[in-house]
């Protein structure tokens, strides 16, 4: 069909008023297949627990890992602070240059015009 309508059929645009819902909620249908998938996931998790496969995802972090992460966060925060300071200095420099340009234009306009022959 390539997005075209068959001959003789027209499309009507629904009228939107204050009572027209913006979104519709489609409830999830719980089917036997859904129950099988959930049961299979629970059985797989219980089967993998004794092997230690899931332990790396469920155990709390070691102290050395927490310290390493803390050091990384401090370095990132210092870099963000340096970047913020650099942006502030650049903004001040641009403001100062803008003021200089304005004063130069004022002086240029105030100077007498030379007539060329």
C-alpha positions in Angstrom: 0.0 0.0 0.0 3.0 2.3 0.4 1.1 4.7 2.7 -1.6 5.4 0.1 -5.3 5.0 0.7 -7.5 2.8 -1.5 -9.8 4.6 -3.8 -13.0 5.8 -2.2 -11.8 5.9 1.4 -11.2 9.1 3.3 -9.4 9.7 6.5 -11.1 11.9 9.1 -9.2 13.8 11.7 -10.6 13.3 15.2 -11.9 16.4 16.9 -9.9 17.3 20.0 -11.7 18.9 22.9 -11.2 19.3 26.6 -12.5 15.7 27.3 -10.2 14.0 24.8 -7.5 12.0 26.6 -3.9 12.9 25.7 -2.6 9.3 26.2 -4.1 5.9 26.5 -3.0 3.2 29.0 -2.9 -0.3 27.5 -2.9 -2.8 30.4 -0.3 -5.6 30.3 -1.9 -8.9 29.4 -0.6 -11.7 31.6 -0.6 -14.7 29.4 0.7 -18.2 30.1 3.8 -17.4 28.1 4.5 -14.4 30.4 4.2 -16.6 33.5 6.6 -19.1 31.9 9.2 -16.4 31.2 9.0 -15.0 34.8 9.2 -18.5 36.3 12.2 -19.3 34.1 14.0 -16.1 35.1 13.5 -16.9 38.8 14.7 -20.5 38.3 17.7 -19.3 36.4 18.6 -16.8 39.1 18.3 -19.5 41.8 20.4 -21.9 39.8 23.2 -19.3 39.2 23.4 -18.2 42.8 25.5 -21.1 44.2 28.0 -20.9 41.3 28.9 -17.4 42.3 28.1 -15.9 38.9 25.7 -13.3 40.4 27.8 -12.5 43.4 29.9 -9.9 41.6 26.7 -8.0 40.9 25.1 -8.4 44.3 28.0 -8.0 46.7 28.9 -4.5 48.1 32.0 -2.8 46.8 35.3 -3.4 48.5 37.0 -0.6 50.4 39.7 -0.3 47.8 37.2 0.1 45.1 35.3 2.8 47.0 38.6 4.7 47.6 39.5 4.4 43.9 36.1 5.7 42.9 36.4 8.6 45.4 39.8 9.6 44.0 38.3 9.6 40.5 35.4 11.7 41.6 37.7 14.2 43.2 39.8 14.5 40.0 36.7 15.0 38.0 35.4 17.7 40.4 38.7 19.5 40.3 38.7 19.4 36.5 35.1 20.8 36.4 36.1 23.5 38.8 39.1 24.4 36.7 36.9 24.5 33.6 34.4 26.7 35.4 37.1 29.1 36.4 38.5 29.3 32.9 35.0 30.0 31.5 34.6 32.8 34.0 37.9 34.3 33.0 37.1 34.1 29.3 33.7 35.7 29.9 35.4 38.6 31.8 38.0 39.0 29.0 35.2 39.1 26.3 33.3 41.7 28.3 36.5 43.8 28.6 37.2 43.5 24.9 33.6 44.5 24.1 34.0 47.6 26.2 37.3 48.5 24.4 35.7 48.1 21.0 32.8 50.3 22.1 35.2 53.0 23.3 37.2 52.8 20.1 34.1 53.2 18.0 33.0 56.2 20.1 36.5 57.8 19.6 36.4 57.0 15.9 33.0 58.6 15.5 34.1 61.7 17.6 37.2 62.4 15.5 36.8 65.0 12.8 36.4 63.7 9.3 39.2 64.4 6.9 38.1 65.6 3.5 40.0 64.1 0.6 40.5 66.1 -2.5 
